[in-house]
Structure formats: C-alpha cells, structure tokens
Amino acid sequence: MRLLKDLWWLLLFYVVFLGSYEAWNTWNYWMTPKNTAAPSKIINITPGMKFSEVANLLESEGLIRSKTGFTILAWIKGMSGRLQAGEYQLSPAQSPDDILDYLVNGKVLKHVVTIPEGFNIYDIAGLIENAGIMPRNRFLDAAKDQALLKRLGIDGRTAEGYLFPDTYFFTKDTPPQKIIATMVERLKDVWRKHGLQERANALGVTMKEVLILASMVEKEAAIPSERPIIASVFWNRIKKGMPLQCDPTVYYGILDKLESESGTGKGPSLPTRLTKKDLHTKTPYNTYCIDGLPPGPIANPGLDSIKAVLYPEKTDFLYFVSKNDNTHYFSKTLAEHDKAVERYQIRKNDEGGV
C-alpha cells in the first residue's frame, strides 16, 4: 500500500515537472524575436483599439510569435490598458517585451522632413504629404489660418518666409498648427542667436522686410558668394526708387494665383519659363508692375540669404543677368546691362541655348 502511495506521488511529481518544463520552454519560445533577419513594418494603432485587436495585428503581421504570449506578458506587467495610439515602426527582430515597451511609451514613428533653402509653402506642403504626415491642402489651410498667424506674430497672408529651412522630425498625427509653429520658432531661435534684430534695427527695417528681400535673394542666387552682391542690387534700387524687377516674384505671383484657383489640393501646372506677357501681368507680387517690396516673402530663406540682406556688399550695381552657368553679370548702368543681356541671353537663345 505504501509502495502504491509513493508511486502516485512520483507520478504527480513527474507530471508537474514535465508540465512546468514544457510551459517554461513554450514561454521562452513566445518571448524570443520572431525573425532576426526580417525587415521592419509600419503598423497603425488607432484610438480605441482593444488590446486583443492589437495582439492579433502583431501576430498577423509576423511581429510576434504568439498573441497569447503577448497578452500574458502585458497582463503580468499590468500594461494591457496602457497602449498608446499612433504609427509605429516595429521589427520581428524585437522581443515582445521591447515591442510592448514601444506601444506603452508611445515610441511612435517620426518622419524626417528636410526643407531646402528657398522652398515655398507649396513646396513644403508637398514634402509633408510625401512624408506621409498629412495631405498638402491640410497643411496649406493651416499656413493661411489668420488666427494661427496672429498667435505666432506673423504679419501676412500666410506663413511664407517664416518656415525656417532645416531638418525636422514629425509624427503622422502631428497637427499642422504644431508643425508650422515648430518651424516658426526655429526661425525665431536663429534670429535671436545671431543677433539679427539689432542689425535690422540699425538698418531701420522690420523682420518681415528682411525676410521678403532674403527670399528674393534666395531664389536669385545659385552660388553663396553672390548673395550679398544680389542683395546690394536690391538695396540700391530701393534707395533710388526703382522697381525691383525680380523674376522669381513674377513666378510666385502666378503660382499664388493658380494655387488659390485650383481648389484640388494637388497643386496647379505651372509654366516652366516666364514670358514677356507674364512680366507685364500685374499681380500683388510682380515687382515689374509694383513699386517697392511685394506684400510678403516668396519663399523661405536660409540664414545666409538673411545675412546677405542685413550685411550686403557695398556696390553701385543696379542690374544683373544670368550668365547661364549659375553666376550673374552685374552692371551699374542700363546700357551695360543691355549689352550683357544681348551677350548672355538673347544670343544664347538664338543659338538654341537655355
């Protein structure tokens, strides 16, 4: 009888031991990465999504070995109700514990947006859309929101000129107002850091006026060394009361008009080359038709163009024309300028050049 009792205890111990051993192996299997060589995936956790739905999604996308194991892990850690909505880039090479940490702490995917110097708001809206953050028209609506512009201290129809060229990191759910505010604050930080307001005060100009001229310099200058010279031409013409006659302002006037009329949110088709008719078609930005500065910047200038306006070369130049090699020929008189146009533009075009 005693032998039979001992056998039962031995059998019970054997079953419990084997069960525990198998459970431990299963648990370790569940907690190891699914595939250390597989690429990462982007998944969206939507607001209100149940934990069971998230676990199912992770398993179906091949990011974890077992939704059951992931559920038990979250229950043990008390994190089942703490997942944050958002867009995540997760890898099968991550452990379930690491993936859970991402979802609980909101380590959402951040999209890189690099704004080149001279991009306008329509260009930037396209970058934002291409990065998968939001449709371009949503960004543009915010960039033209007068209440937002007032809060940011922007005197203008849009945020044009105040979105500082730099590299930014935004999540998919970042509101357009926050994106614009971040870029504007970056400009203000650069403005303060380099003491630009003191120089603007010394010249008797406002930040807006500096940004307008800097945006024109940015669009005209192809090489850095010419920026202060081009700025000097604009300053010299302003002092003499001459129209600025800046081709990029004509182009921007056409762009701005077509964008407001398109209503598609996709952007209009634009001319690749300005015509004489364009130069004589009046828009608020056409500096061939208006006196002084246009009503606002035509692009978002970088620091070098801003500095060029605040610290221009001392020259007597009143004209410049492209030499079709990214440089310009600068002239003091109209007669000299006309000869340069004949040499670098008219003859070049007659020969089939650009």
C-alpha positions in Angstrom: 0.0 0.0 0.0 2.8 2.4 0.9 4.6 1.5 -2.4 1.4 2.4 -4.3 1.2 5.7 -2.5 4.8 6.5 -3.3 4.2 5.7 -6.9 1.3 8.1 -7.1 3.5 10.9 -5.6 6.2 10.1 -8.0 3.8 10.2 -10.9 2.4 13.5 -9.8 5.8 15.0 -9.4 6.7 13.7 -12.9 3.6 15.3 -14.5 4.1 18.6 -12.7 7.8 18.6 -13.6 7.2 17.8 -17.3 4.3 20.3 -17.4 6.5 23.1 -15.9 9.3 22.2 -18.2 7.2 22.4 -21.3 5.5 25.6 -20.1 8.9 27.2 -19.5 10.1 26.2 -22.9 6.9 27.5 -24.5 7.1 30.8 -22.7 10.8 31.2 -23.7 9.8 30.4 -27.3 7.0 33.0 -27.2 9.3 35.7 -25.8 12.1 35.4 -28.4 12.1 37.6 -31.5 10.1 36.1 -34.4 12.7 36.7 -37.1 16.0 38.4 -36.6 16.6 38.8 -40.4 13.1 40.1 -41.4 12.6 43.8 -42.3 10.6 46.2 -40.0 7.0 47.0 -40.6 4.8 50.1 -40.1 1.6 49.5 -38.2 -1.1 51.8 -37.0 -2.7 51.5 -33.6 -5.9 53.5 -33.9 -7.6 55.3 -30.9 -10.0 53.0 -29.1 -8.3 49.8 -30.4 -8.7 46.9 -28.0 -5.7 45.1 -26.7 -6.8 41.8 -28.2 -7.0 43.6 -31.6 -3.5 44.9 -31.2 -2.2 41.4 -30.3 -4.0 39.9 -33.3 -2.5 42.5 -35.6 1.0 42.0 -34.3 0.8 38.2 -34.8 -0.8 38.5 -38.2 2.0 40.9 -39.3 4.6 38.4 -38.2 6.0 40.7 -35.5 5.4 38.3 -32.6 5.3 34.5 -32.2 2.1 34.3 -30.2 -0.8 36.7 -29.4 -1.4 34.6 -26.3 2.1 35.0 -25.0 2.0 38.8 -25.7 -1.3 39.0 -23.9 0.1 37.2 -20.8 3.2 39.4 -20.9 1.1 42.5 -20.8 -1.1 41.1 -18.0 1.9 40.2 -15.9 3.3 43.7 -16.3 -0.1 45.4 -15.8 0.2 47.1 -19.2 -2.8 45.8 -21.0 -4.7 49.0 -20.8 -1.8 51.4 -21.4 -1.1 51.1 -25.1 -0.9 54.4 -26.9 -2.4 55.0 -30.4 -0.1 56.0 -33.2 2.1 54.9 -36.1 4.9 52.5 -35.1 7.8 51.1 -37.0 8.3 47.6 -35.4 10.7 44.8 -36.3 10.3 41.0 -36.0 13.9 41.2 -34.6 12.5 42.9 -31.5 11.4 40.9 -28.5 7.7 41.0 -27.4 8.9 42.8 -24.3 10.6 45.5 -26.5 7.5 45.8 -28.7 5.3 46.2 -25.6 7.6 49.0 -24.4 7.3 50.8 -27.7 3.5 50.7 -27.5 3.1 51.6 -23.9 5.6 54.5 -24.0 4.4 55.9 -27.3 7.6 55.5 -29.2 5.9 56.3 -32.4 7.5 56.6 -35.8 8.9 60.1 -36.6 9.1 61.1 -40.2 12.1 63.1 -41.4 11.3 66.3 -43.2 14.2 68.3 -44.6 13.2 71.7 -46.0 15.8 73.1 -48.5 16.5 76.8 -48.6 14.2 78.6 -51.0 11.3 76.2 -50.8 7.9 78.0 -50.6 4.9 76.9 -48.6 3.5 74.9 -51.6 6.8 73.0 -51.9 6.8 72.3 -48.1 3.2 71.1 -48.3 4.3 68.6 -50.9 7.1 67.4 -48.7 4.8 67.0 -45.7 2.4 65.0 -47.9 5.1 62.8 -49.4 6.4 62.0 -45.9 3.0 60.5 -45.2 2.2 63.0 -42.4 -0.9 64.7 -43.9 -2.4 65.9 -47.2 -0.8 69.1 -48.6 -4.1 71.1 -48.5 -4.5 70.5 -44.8 -1.0 72.0 -44.2 -1.8 74.9 -46.6 -5.0 75.6 -44.8 -3.1 76.0 -41.5 -0.4 78.0 -43.2 -3.1 80.5 -44.2 -5.0 80.5 -40.9 -5.1 84.1 -39.7 -5.8 83.2 -36.1 -2.7 81.0 -36.1 -0.6 83.6 -37.8 -1.6 86.2 -35.3 -0.7 83.9 -32.4 2.7 83.3 -34.0 3.3 87.1 -34.5 3.3 86.8 -38.3 2.2 89.9 -40.2 1.0 88.4 -43.5 -1.5 86.4 -45.5 0.4 83.2 -44.9 3.4 81.7 -43.0 5.5 82.1 -46.2 9.1 83.2 -45.3 8.8 82.2 -41.6 9.2 78.4 -42.0 12.9 78.1 -41.4 14.7 75.6 -43.7 16.0 72.8 -41.6 15.6 69.1 -40.8 12.5 68.3 -38.6 11.0 65.1 -37.2 7.3 64.8 -37.0 4.8 62.0 -36.3 1.9 61.2 -38.5 -0.6 62.6 -36.1 1.2 65.9 -35.5 -1.3 68.8 -36.1 -0.3 71.1 -38.9 -0.5 74.1 -36.5 2.2 72.5 -34.4 4.4 71.8 -37.4 4.1 75.4 -38.5 4.8 76.7 -35.0 7.9 74.5 -34.7 9.3 75.9 -38.0 8.5 79.5 -37.0 10.1 79.0 -33.6 13.2 77.7 -35.3 13.4 80.9 -37.3 13.0 83.0 -34.2 15.7 81.0 -32.4 18.1 81.6 -35.3 17.1 85.2 -35.4 17.9 85.7 -31.7 21.0 83.5 -31.7 22.7 85.6 -34.4 21.6 88.9 -33.0 19.8 89.8 -36.3 17.2 92.1 -34.7 19.9 94.5 -33.6 21.2 94.7 -37.2 17.7 95.1 -38.6 17.1 98.0 -36.1 20.3 99.7 -37.2 19.1 99.5 -40.9 15.6 100.7 -39.9 13.9 97.6 -41.3 11.4 95.1 -39.9 11.9 91.3 -39.7 9.2 90.9 -42.4 11.0 93.3 -44.8 14.3 91.4 -44.3 12.5 88.1 -45.0 10.9 89.4 -48.1 14.3 90.6 -49.5 16.1 87.5 -48.3 13.5 85.3 -50.1 14.2 87.1 -53.3 17.9 86.8 -52.8 17.5 83.1 -52.1 15.6 82.5 -55.4 18.0 84.6 -57.5 21.3 83.4 -56.1 22.7 80.0 -57.2 26.1 80.3 -55.5 26.6 81.6 -52.0 29.2 84.2 -52.8 26.7 86.2 -55.0 24.1 86.5 -52.3 25.5 89.8 -50.7 26.0 91.3 -54.2 22.5 90.5 -55.3 21.2 91.9 -52.0 23.2 95.1 -52.7 21.4 95.5 -56.1 18.0 95.3 -54.5 19.0 97.8 -51.8 20.5 100.2 -54.4 17.3 100.0 -56.4 15.1 100.7 -53.3 17.2 103.7 -52.4 16.8 105.1 -55.9 13.0 104.3 -56.0 13.5 101.9 -58.9 11.2 98.8 -59.3 13.0 95.7 -58.1 12.2 93.7 -61.3 12.9 90.3 -59.7 11.7 87.5 -62.0 11.0 85.0 -59.1 8.4 87.4 -57.7 6.6 87.2 -61.0 6.6 83.4 -60.9 5.4 83.4 -57.3 2.5 85.7 -58.2 1.4 83.3 -60.9 1.9 80.3 -58.5 -0.1 82.0 -55.8 -3.0 82.9 -58.1 -3.2 79.4 -59.6 -3.0 77.7 -56.2 -5.9 79.8 -54.9 -7.9 79.0 -58.1 -7.1 75.3 -58.4 -9.1 74.0 -55.4 -7.8 70.5 -56.0 -5.3 70.3 -53.2 -2.8 68.8 -55.6 -1.3 72.0 -56.9 -1.6 73.5 -60.4 0.5 73.0 -63.5 3.0 75.9 -63.8 4.9 77.5 -66.7 8.5 76.4 -66.9 9.6 79.7 -68.4 8.4 83.3 -67.9 7.2 85.2 -71.0 7.1 88.9 -71.7 3.4 88.8 -71.1 4.0 87.3 -67.6 6.4 90.2 -66.8 3.6 92.7 -67.6 0.7 90.8 -66.0 0.0 92.6 -62.7 -0.2 90.6 -59.5 0.5 91.7 -56.0 3.9 90.1 -56.2 5.0 91.2 -59.7 7.9 93.6 -59.0 7.9 94.7 -62.6 4.5 96.2 -62.0 4.5 97.4 -58.4 6.7 99.8 -56.5 8.9 98.6 -53.6 8.6 95.3 -51.9 6.0 92.6 -52.7 3.4 92.1 -49.9 5.3 89.1 -48.4 8.2 86.7 -48.9 8.1 84.5 -52.0 10.0 81.6 -50.3 11.6 80.5 -47.0 15.1 81.9 -46.9 18.1 80.3 -45.1 20.4 82.1 -42.7 23.0 83.0 -45.4 20.4 84.9 -47.5 19.1 86.6 -44.4 22.6 87.7 -43.5 23.2 88.8 -47.1 20.3 91.3 -46.8 21.4 92.6 -43.4 25.1 92.7 -44.5 25.1 93.4 -48.2 28.2 94.2 -50.3 28.9 97.9 -50.9 28.4 98.2 -54.7 27.0 100.6 -57.3 25.3 97.8 -59.2 21.7 98.2 -60.3 21.3 95.3 -62.7 22.3 91.7 -63.0 21.6 89.0 -65.6 22.2 85.2 -65.6 25.3 84.0 -67.5 23.7 80.5 -67.7 26.4 79.0 -65.6 24.8 79.7 -62.1 26.6 83.0 -62.0 25.5 86.5 -62.9 26.9 89.5 -64.7 26.4 92.7 -62.6 26.0 96.2 -64.2 26.0 99.8 -63.0 24.1 101.2 -66.0 21.3 100.2 -68.2 23.4 100.4 -71.3 25.9 98.0 -69.8 23.1 95.7 -68.7 21.5 95.7 -72.2 24.9 94.6 -73.6 25.1 91.8 -71.0 21.5 90.7 -71.9 22.5 90.6 -75.6 25.6 88.6 -74.8 24.3 86.1 -72.3 20.6 85.8 -73.0 19.5 86.9 -76.5 22.4 85.4 -78.4 22.3 82.3 -76.3 18.7 81.7 -77.0 19.2 82.3 -80.7 21.8 79.6 -80.6 19.4 77.2 -79.1 20.6 77.6 -75.5 18.6 77.9 -72.4 
